[in-house]
Amino acid sequence: MRAAVYDHTGPARDVLRVVEIERPEPGPGEVRVRVDVSGVNPTDVKARSGEVPRPIDEFQVPHQDGTGEIDAVGEGVSEKRVGQRVWLWFAAAGRRWGTAAEWTVVPDEQAVLLPPTASDELGAMLGVPAMTAHRCLWVDEPPNGQTVLVAGAAGAVGHFSVELAKWAQARVVATAGGPEQIGRAREAGADLVVDYHAPDVLDRIQAFTPLVDRVVEVALSANLPLDLALSGPNTRIVTYSSFEPELTIRVRECMNHNVDMRFVLVYGVPRPALRAAVHTITVALSEMVLTELPVHRFALDQIAEAHEAVEKGIGGKVLVYLR
Ligand SMILES: NC(=O)c1ccc[n+]([C@@H]2O[C@H](COP(=O)([O-])OP(=O)(O)OC[C@H]3O[C@@H](n4cnc5c(N)ncnc54)[C@H](OP(=O)(O)O)[C@@H]3O)[C@@H](O)[C@H]2O)c1
């Protein structure tokens, strides 16, 4: 099969190659999927560049997410799964068979039935972003009826956070970085969208709500003062990313707000919570709650360009088409 691979980390053009390798066979408890579309996330780019290195088992096919069709099952998996159109999660997590290849193999539960109403593109966007969004929203208690601030709502995690939160009947305040991004957050259903560059972000949010119950935070180092200003004893700031790796926290201010701070790394989320995320996403898909981000389309031979597009922060979603 044709696959993108790397065997050491470094710049995309230096380490990514498209090669012919032997098609993998599904082991016990696994399914093999003929991949149609592979989704690229910042995590894939960070693993390949070495920014967040992961062990490489001889070679690594990149990308956690994708859409495809099950064409073979391993021992212990129902033959009825053959022919199912599925979305994939964690394909490359501790495994060499990411989705940037014509076939991948994943544990049975990591290939989830995609309803006919969902496109291949939407299926390939879900894994890391929607599961992270779910964790950020549902950790400790469901977001139903809460007032939720989604920072960076036009990003992939932000987008699904807005849609899932609205579906859970939360009031959603969102920030975004420009007119196009603001439009996207509005379309996703946010009740209020504010440009995070504006000098009066806090005033504009507080005219809508004095405090929020939960923050889904993409840029903690940039936004902590804003988040704290909107926090009270019932607020939980849930961070999944910070563009500066370190920040100074004013302890007294955090204490004054009695704020609760949570951190999420999707790979470390306990299995039961991951399964709950898959279940919720599946129901949300069947109710057509989740929508596609704008697509940037690449062929497998353009794998390096696809990674560079993510590195440049192109916005929307970078997808690699296998067929
Ligand atoms: N911890 C985890 O488990 C986990 C899971 C998924 C992703 N991540 C990380 O989270 C980050 C985002 O991932 P993604 O896939 O959502 O990327 P993405 O689609 O590129 O979105 C990034 C978003 O960050 C927003 N942003 C940048 N600076 C901001 C600021 N000061 N305030 C508010 N928003 C700001 C951008 O907003 P505009 O475009 O509107 O400017 C953009 O929409 C990446 O670093 C990724 O590695 C972590």
The ligand as an ORCA input file, in Angstrom:
! r2SCAN-3c Opt
* xyz 0 1
  N      -4.626     18.908     25.181
  C      -5.161     18.197     24.197
  O      -5.556     17.043     24.378
  C      -5.317     18.840     22.865
  C      -6.248     18.317     21.952
  C      -6.425     18.979     20.733
  C      -5.631     20.087     20.428
  N      -4.699     20.501     21.324
  C      -3.872     21.679     21.032
  O      -4.759     22.773     21.013
  C      -4.338     23.735     20.066
  C      -5.476     24.018     19.106
  O      -5.813     22.837     18.397
  P      -6.861     22.910     17.199
  O      -6.812     21.622     16.482
  O      -8.168     23.428     17.675
  O      -6.133     24.032     16.293
  P      -6.709     25.117     15.303
  O      -7.869     24.572     14.569
  O      -5.538     25.605     14.529
  O      -7.233     26.262     16.256
  C      -6.379     27.081     16.984
  C      -7.199     28.278     17.410
  O      -6.512     29.003     18.417
  C      -7.056     30.278     18.373
  N      -6.262     31.258     19.110
  C      -4.990     31.635     18.926
  N      -4.630     32.569     19.824
  C      -5.725     32.804     20.587
  C      -6.021     33.678     21.662
  N      -5.101     34.499     22.175
  N      -7.259     33.639     22.201
  C      -8.196     32.818     21.704
  N      -7.986     31.966     20.684
  C      -6.770     31.974     20.128
  C      -7.134     30.599     16.887
  O      -8.155     31.530     16.716
  P      -8.349     32.421     15.379
  O      -8.153     31.487     14.221
  O      -9.737     32.900     15.484
  O      -7.312     33.482     15.433
  C      -7.477     29.254     16.280
  O      -8.827     29.174     15.939
  C      -3.091     23.136     19.401
  O      -1.955     23.640     20.068
  C      -3.220     21.655     19.679
  O      -1.997     20.978     19.686
  C      -4.535     19.918     22.531
*
